[in-house]
Structure formats: C-alpha cells, structure tokens
Amino acid sequence: MAAGKEIRGKIKSVENTKKITKAMEMVAASKMRKAQERMRAARPYSDKVRNIAANLGKANPEYTHAFMKTNDAKSVGFIVVTTDKGLCGGMNTNVLRTVTHKLRELQDAGVSAQAVAIGNKGLGFLNRVGAKVVSHVTQLGDTPHLDKLIGPVKVLLDAYIRGEVSAVYLSYTKFINTMKQDPTLEQLLPLSAAKLEAESKASGGEHGWDYIYEPDAQAVIDDLLIRYVEALVYQAVAENMASEQSARMVAMKSATDNAGNVIGELKLVYNKTRQAAITKELSEIVAGAAAV
C-alpha cells in the first residue's frame, strides 16, 4: 500500500492548504468591508475639493496655476499604485499591463518616463523593466495615511512645476463591486479647467459661489489645487485597497473550492487503489487455496 500511503499524504497536504485559503478568504472578507467604508468615506472630501477648485478657477480666470499649464518636456511621470502582497488574482497584472502599454507608446514616440511606485508589486515590476523610479513607498498596511503618500508624490509634482515632465499619469485599480475591479490609467496633470467644471457639475456642484479670500485668491488656489491632487492620489490608494481585499477574497474562495475538488479526486483514486489491492490479495489467496 505504498501508493495508498502516498495518496493519503497528498490528501492531508491539500486539506491543510484548504484550511489556509479558507482562513485567508474570511480575513479578506472582513478587511474588505472596512476598506470599502474607508473608500466611500473619502469620496465626499475629494468631490467637495473638486467643486471648490472648479468654482475658484471660474471666479479667477486671470490666474493660472502651474498644475493647469502645459509644457513641452520630453518626459512623463507615472504614479503606479499596486499592492504590497500577492494572492489577489490578476489584479496587479492587469494594472501593470496597462502601464506597460502606455510606456511602450511613449517609448515609440521618443518620450522618457519616470515613476513613483506605491506598493511592493509595482516597485518590483518597475525595477525589472528598467524604469526610472524617483521615489517609492511600501508597507502602507491596511489603512492608507496621507502623510506617507505626500512625500513620494511631491517629487513628481515638483518636477512638473519645474517643467521637467510634461504630464503625470495615475494608475490604479478602480473598485466597481466585489466581483469587478477595473485597471485605470488617468491623466493627473495638467489639470483641465473644462474637466474640473464637468466633474463638478456631475457631482452636483452646478452653482458658482463668491468667496472672500484670506490672504489672497492666488495663495488659496495654489494650496487648494495641491490638496485636490493629493486627494485624488489618496482616493486612488483607497480604491486600490478595497479592490485588493475583494480580489483576494474571490481568489481565495476559488482556491478553496479547487482544493475541495482535488481532495474529492484524490479520495476517488485512493479508494480505487485500495480496492485494487484488496482484489489482488483475494485473488492470490484463492489461487493459493486452489493449488493446495
């Protein structure tokens, strides 16, 4: 029964794996609810900042912030948001594939790229493809903190203000629902006044307001647009974390189901092997008795 003992060992091993994947599925389900609540709680702030920025831009057309100016630099910046851990299906692969396609388009056009990596998976990928990583942040945990994100992202924002990059793109996985997460690549800078106004109207901010500025309109707009960009990055990280837990829960559930199927198949093989051994022994006993 050497073969039977080997099959029993395989069954035990797959059962242990099934326990682990089931536990990871339950942990991901618990974290997913908290991540979704955090993501939805951040949306009203970014919507309000967008509305105010659009109204301020409309009220002060004579002043144009550096984030709304274009330049002809032969370099583009990327903020790539991925997870620190794996075992979440093809989520990171999909968003990194989107970034790769954009990098190839820029390379064909003779434009260089530099990147900020948020998350271990994106950092490892950018290093493997030889991209220029100007800053990175990893090990964010289950709760994103804006103070950890501002420093690395500010490197690209300052480069844009100095005219060293012509555009900044933000790449992350957008949370749609538990079963669907979309890889997203959107232009973060330069900001478009028309886009700000359109998004403001879409979120309900259709009315303009007259503001009293302290100390002056230029200082308020400067700070507000920086806060707006930071809010977009924070929202992207929050969306990515919600997507991560959802994708991990689905992946671990699929792994648990597959482990159950493998256990069933191994038990069937074990029973057939055991039955064949018993039949062989009975045949030998009958043959021996007949010989006597």
Residue, then its C-alpha position, 0 to 999 in steps of 0.5 A: m500500500a505504498a501508493g495508498k500511503e502516498i495518496r493519503g499524504k497528498i490528501k492531508s497536504v491539500e486539506n491543510t492548504k484548504k484550511i489556509t485559503k479558507a482562513m485567508e478568504m474570511v480575513a479578506a472578507s472582513k478587511m474588505r468591508k472596512a476598506q470599502e467604508r474607508m473608500r466611500a468615506a473619502r469620496p465626499y472630501s475629494d468631490k467637495v475639493r473638486n467643486i471648490a477648485a472648479n468654482l475658484g478657477k471660474a471666479n479667477p480666470e486671470y490666474t493660472h496655476a502651474f498644475m493647469k499649464t502645459n509644457d513641452a518636456k520630453s518626459v512623463g511621470f507615472i504614479v503606479v499604485t499596486t499592492d504590497k502582497g500577492l494572492c489577489g488574482g490578476m489584479n496587479t497584472n492587469v494594472l501593470r499591463t496597462v502601464t506597460h502599454k502606455l510606456r511602450e507608446l511613449q517609448d515609440a514616440g521618443v518620450s522618457a518616463q519616470a515613476v513613483a511606485i506605491g506598493n511592493k508589486g509595482l516597485g518590483f515590476l518597475n525595477r525589472v523593466g528598467a524604469k526610472v523610479v524617483s521615489h517609492v513607498t511600501q508597507l502602507g498596511d491596511t489603512p492608507h495615511l496621507d502623510k506617507l503618500i505626500g512625500p513620494v508624490k511631491v517629487l513628481l509634482d515638483a518636477y512638473i512645476r519645474g517643467e521637467v515632465s510634461a504630464v503625470y499619469l495615475s494608475y490604479t485599480k478602480f473598485i466597481n463591486t466585489m466581483k469587478q475591479d477595473p485597471t485605470l490609467e488617468q491623466l493627473l496633470p495638467l489639470s483641465a479647467a473644462k474637466l474640473e467644471a464637468e466633474s463638478k457639475a456631475s457631482g452636483g456642484e452646478h452653482g458658482w459661489d463668491y468667496i472672500y479670500e484670506p490672504d489672497a485668491q492666488a495663495v488659496i488656489d495654489d494650496l487648494l489645487i495641491r490638496y485636490v491632487e493629493a486627494l485624488v492620489y489618496q482616493a486612488v490608494a483607497e480604491n486600490m485597497a478595497s479592490e485588493q481585499s475583494a480580489r483576494m477574497v474571490a481568489m481565495k474562495s476559488a482556491t478553496d473550492n479547487a482544493g475541495n475538488v482535488i481532495g474529492e479526486l484524490k479520495l476517488v483514486y485512493n479508494k480505487t487503489r485500495q480496492a485494487a489491492i484488496t482484489k489482488e490479495l483475494s485473488e492470490i489467496v484463492a489461487g493459493a487455496a486452489a493449488v493446495 
